[in-house]
Amino acid sequence: MTDTRSETARDVLLACLAVPRWAEEVASGAPYPSADALADAAERAARTLTEEEVEAALADHPRIGERHAGAGRSSAFSAAEQAASRTGDEELTRRLLAGNRAYEERFGRVFLLRAAGRDRAEVVAELERRLGLDDETEARIVAEQLREITVLRVRGLDDGRLVRAEAAR
């Protein structure tokens, strides 16, 4: 686990979503009375992300099926989220790699999907489906997926700087 003694609440939140304005907004309400209140605040703040903030946040997300290049909380979140989507099925792996390339050529960004709770077949099917979407629809879906990932990550935090200690018990 990461040594958090020198981390601020903002630092902890940046591992959930690499958008400084969002992290500052959510941290400014800490400590929250409950984990649910923290997650609600995180979700509300994520609804106001600009297109530029979404694109910046995507830079911290690896391709589905690949490992996060960094270390620390963000990397650990990514590894856990993608664990179920790993498989030895060579055909699914080939389709995922081809789909990732096609998606990046089509939309100019990494394919983003809340992978937690999905197997590789579901991930590939969704990737292939979304390749046929128009830019506006896909941009809305990316922002929605980013919010879902963010809320799951925030719910996974166990941090006294963000939720009152008595509420965490």
Secondary structure, DSSP 8 states (H G I E B T S, - for coil): ----TT--HHHHHHTT---HHHHHHHHTT-SBSSHHHHHHHHHHHHTT--HHHHHHHHTTS--TTS--SS-SHHHHHHHHHHGGG----HHHHHHHHHHHHHHHHHHSS------TT--HHHHHHHHHHHTTS-HHHHHHHHHHHHHHHHHHHHHT---TTTB-HHHH-
